[in-house]
Amino acid sequence: MRIVLSTWGTTGDVHPFVALSERLVAAGHDVRVCVSSLYKDRFAKFGVDFYAVGVPFNIDQFHGFMDDLVRIKNPLESAIRIVKDGILADAEEWYQDCLRGMEGYDLAICHSADVPGQEAAIKNKLPWLTVSYCPGFIKTAEDAPYPAPNLGPQFNCLSWRVAEWLIRKRADPAFNEFIASVGGQERKLIGVEGMYSPQLNLVAASQHICPPPSDLPKHHRFTGAWFLDEPNFKVPTALQDFLRRGEPPVIISFGSMGGTRAAETTRILIEAVELCGQRAVIQAGWGNLQLPISSQSIYFVEYVPHNLLFRQGKCVVHHGGAGTTASVCRAGVPSVVIPHLGDQPYWGRRLRRLGVALRPLYRCDMTAESLARRIRKTISSKSMAKKARALGEKISTEDGLGTAIELIGSYAGKKGGLI
């Protein structure tokens, strides 16, 4: 098939699409990806036709955006801000670029939040499916929408009705104004139902972290998480030396989370590690968490694949992004979750329920002392370590990408024998 992928967001949103594109190419498909020019190099090595869409990425603008977002604890308010100032900020240009980039393809696979890309696929009359990472956005009587507590089916259904009312009032009008401007059909409950393909939505999440609810609609299919392993990646010699010199360190990685307070965040992390008397490896990430040089007890590193880095640690301090959470769990180590925005509090709550993390600590509440307390409790807990190892073994048996390829093939066959 000629398959076009369209995705939006930060590295955690895009990286699974890199993994999917690699597997699709290996299966013999002709693949193009429509995404920001920022990610061109990530796809280049896999024989994927890259088509840049949208305005060029502005790192300074992103950091200012993040400064505002991390102060918002209310998940709905955070999501509305992401919709208006993120997804829809340059939606017309994104849509027009995708419209051109998708011409002549057989099938479109879109990120569930990439509504402009989805509308371009519809305009091109392409069969389209979606990919989502967070089961917490899918309505079920077995759980309440975050941050409401799970108090049973009746309360959960009531909580979802409240959430749906808020979405109709706040999110739907913003999306539908754009959709109407490109001649699309009005959508409802975007954020719960309206952002997913009505035919097939691939939930790229592990059933061992989030068991599929019994009332899951049939068009939502769990595949398992999607991992891009890089077995040929050369781990820096200096990092290897640091790891050999002492006991396993605490790993700290906030991924694509940023902001203009890199120096302050780095200072808090260093102080927390020192208060615990631990060694640490800190990934710089988009937040630029680093000092000019590393020390005897703290090593700063740029990009290292999570599957190679996380298993080296006693625990991982992370932001709770979907991809990072899955990688930490697969590594078989406990978590200290520091949510910044979006679905991250949901993942923190999931890991706490599984017994592999303590209560999440919001980034805006993080101090050296509060982080140090959580690190101490986490690394001293034999129960958390045991549960994390068992969870890692289960996740390692999943082949999320293999399942996704099978479901894509089955879907395409039903849509007119495209294979």
Secondary structure, DSSP 8 states (H G I E B T S, - for coil): -EEEEE--SSHHHHHHHHHHHHHHHHTT-EEEEEE-GGGHHHHHTTT-EEEE-SS---HHHHHHHHHHHTT---HHHHHHHHIIIIITTTHHHHHHHHHHHTTT-SEEEEETT-HHHHHHHHHTT--EEEEES-GGGS--TTS--TTS----HHHHHHHHHHHHHHHHHHHHHHHHHHHHHTT----SSTTTTTTS-SS-EEE-S-TTTS---TT--TTEEE--------TT----HHHHHHHHTSS--EEEE-TT---S-HHHHHHHHHHHHHHHT--EEEE-TTTT---SS--SSEEEES---HHHHGGGSSEEEE---HHHHHHHHHHT--EEE---STTHHHHHHHHHHHTSB-S---GGG--HHHHHHHHHHHHT-HHHHHHHHHHHHHHHT--HHHHHHHHHHHHHHHTT---
